[in-house]
């Protein structure tokens, strides 16, 4: 069963590559894998959909050489349909695209599945979740941004939290209670337990928790699991 699809796998923690120490990426990948990370989250930014440029296929290809963990590529770019094949070939196992970034959302999600990756749909904090009802059968995971996408280290937008339970309700209503809900942005030790309590099961962890400057990956992942009951 697909990693994004397996809702019975319990809490899953995906450290964010964008928050790694870039002078020791290979070593950090080995550390988070040994510490029990469930996947690696890669933020792909085009400088247009979000005001930042990060990562790319060469980086994903390098990460693939250093780990067997699932690679979760979050495409924060306009017209993601132009890029899904490149990232799949580079090693992406899960590909998340934004509902706001493409005209033909269902078509692109279907295309992701057809090329052998697990499709996920992402929503910015202000975007209504209504369209999820119409693509619920096409996704293995829903990603909810807890901050405006583009930069690490931002403060949580409080209004984003109740969207987790709203998303869970929509999925259950569509008969897709098996679909995982991922949260991204300000997933801190303080707020992560609340996020999990509302229905999140996949945590994108960065500088607010497992990759904080005063935290080793092992201590951070163990602490986050303990706090969230996973």
CORSULHU-V17265 format. One record per residue. N is the residue number from 1. RES is the residue in one letter. NEAR is the number of other ideal C-beta (glycine too) atoms within 8 Angstrom. D_CENTER is the distance of its C-alpha to the mean C-alpha in Angstrom with 1 decimal. Layout:
# CORSULHU-V17265
[[N	RES	NEAR	D_CENTER] [N	RES	NEAR	D_CENTER]]
This chain:
# CORSULHU-V17265
[[1	X	4	18.1] [2	X	7	14.7] [3	X	13	12.0] [4	X	14	9.6] [5	X	12	13.0] [6	X	9	14.6] [7	X	9	14.6] [8	X	4	17.5] [9	X	8	15.8] [10	X	6	15.6] [11	X	11	13.2] [12	X	12	10.5] [13	X	14	9.5] [14	X	15	7.2] [15	X	16	9.2] [16	X	14	8.4] [17	X	13	11.0] [18	X	10	12.0] [19	X	9	13.5] [20	X	12	15.5] [21	X	6	19.2] [22	X	5	19.9] [23	X	4	23.4] [24	X	8	22.2] [25	X	13	19.0] [26	X	7	20.4] [27	X	7	21.7] [28	X	11	18.5] [29	X	13	16.7] [30	X	10	19.6] [31	X	11	19.5] [32	X	13	16.0] [33	X	10	16.7] [34	X	7	20.0] [35	X	12	18.7] [36	X	8	16.8] [37	X	13	13.1] [38	X	11	11.5] [39	X	13	9.4] [40	X	15	8.7] [41	X	12	5.8] [42	X	15	7.9] [43	X	12	8.4] [44	X	14	11.1] [45	X	14	13.5] [46	X	10	16.9] [47	X	7	18.9] [48	X	6	19.7] [49	X	10	16.9] [50	X	10	16.0] [51	X	4	18.7] [52	X	8	17.5] [53	X	5	17.4] [54	X	7	15.1] [55	X	10	14.8] [56	X	6	15.9] [57	X	9	16.9] [58	X	7	19.3] [59	X	10	16.8] [60	X	16	14.6] [61	X	10	18.0] [62	X	9	19.0] [63	X	15	16.0] [64	X	10	16.8] [65	X	5	20.3] [66	X	9	19.5] [67	X	10	17.3] [68	X	3	17.2] [69	X	9	13.8] [70	X	10	11.3] [71	X	15	9.7] [72	X	15	6.3] [73	X	12	7.4] [74	X	13	6.2] [75	X	14	9.8] [76	X	14	11.2] [77	X	12	14.6] [78	X	8	17.5] [79	X	8	18.5] [80	X	14	15.6] [81	X	10	18.0] [82	X	5	19.8] [83	X	11	17.2] [84	X	16	15.5] [85	X	7	18.4] [86	X	8	18.4] [87	X	15	14.9] [88	X	13	15.6] [89	X	7	18.9] [90	X	11	17.4] [91	X	11	15.5] [92	X	13	12.1] [93	X	11	11.7] [94	X	16	8.7] [95	X	15	8.9] [96	X	14	7.2] [97	X	17	10.2] [98	X	14	11.4] [99	X	12	14.2] [100	X	7	16.1] [101	X	12	16.2] [102	X	12	18.2] [103	X	3	21.4] [104	X	7	21.1] [105	X	12	17.7] [106	X	9	18.9] [107	X	8	20.5] [108	X	13	17.5] [109	X	14	15.4] [110	X	10	18.5] [111	X	10	18.9] [112	X	14	15.5] [113	X	11	16.8] [114	X	6	20.2] [115	X	9	19.2] [116	X	5	17.8] [117	X	12	14.0] [118	X	14	11.9] [119	X	14	11.3] [120	X	16	8.7] [121	X	15	9.7] [122	X	15	8.4] [123	X	15	11.0] [124	X	10	12.5] [125	X	13	14.3] [126	X	3	17.5] [127	X	8	16.9] [128	X	4	18.6] [129	X	10	16.9] [130	X	5	20.1] [131	X	9	19.1] [132	X	15	16.7] [133	X	9	20.0] [134	X	6	20.9] [135	X	12	17.8] [136	X	13	17.0] [137	X	6	18.8] [138	X	9	16.8] [139	X	13	13.2] [140	X	11	11.9] [141	X	16	8.8] [142	X	15	8.5] [143	X	13	5.9] [144	X	16	8.4] [145	X	13	8.9] [146	X	15	11.3] [147	X	13	12.8] [148	X	8	14.0] [149	X	11	11.7] [150	X	8	13.5] [151	X	5	14.2] [152	X	8	13.4] [153	X	6	15.6] [154	X	9	16.0] [155	X	5	17.4] [156	X	12	15.9] [157	X	9	17.2] [158	X	5	19.0] [159	X	7	19.2] [160	X	13	15.5] [161	X	12	15.8] [162	X	8	18.1] [163	X	12	15.8] [164	X	14	13.9] [165	X	9	17.3] [166	X	9	18.1] [167	X	14	15.2] [168	X	12	16.2] [169	X	8	19.8] [170	X	12	19.2] [171	X	14	17.6] [172	X	9	20.5] [173	X	7	22.9] [174	X	10	21.8] [175	X	6	22.2] [176	X	10	18.6] [177	X	8	18.1] [178	X	5	16.6] [179	X	13	13.4] [180	X	13	10.5] [181	X	15	9.0] [182	X	16	5.7] [183	X	14	6.6] [184	X	15	6.0] [185	X	12	9.4] [186	X	10	12.5] [187	X	15	11.3] [188	X	9	14.9] [189	X	9	17.2] [190	X	4	19.1] [191	X	12	16.6] [192	X	14	14.2] [193	X	9	17.0] [194	X	8	17.6] [195	X	14	14.0] [196	X	14	14.4] [197	X	6	17.9] [198	X	11	16.9] [199	X	10	14.8] [200	X	12	11.2] [201	X	12	10.8] [202	X	15	7.4] [203	X	17	7.3] [204	X	13	5.6] [205	X	15	9.2] [206	X	14	11.3] [207	X	9	14.8] [208	X	10	15.1] [209	X	16	15.2] [210	X	14	15.0] [211	X	13	15.5] [212	X	9	18.1] [213	X	4	21.3] [214	X	3	23.4] [215	X	11	21.1] [216	X	7	21.0] [217	X	14	17.8] [218	X	9	20.0] [219	X	8	21.2] [220	X	15	17.9] [221	X	16	16.1] [222	X	10	19.4] [223	X	12	19.7] [224	X	15	16.3] [225	X	11	17.0] [226	X	7	20.5] [227	X	9	19.8] [228	X	11	17.4] [229	X	7	19.8] [230	X	6	17.6]]
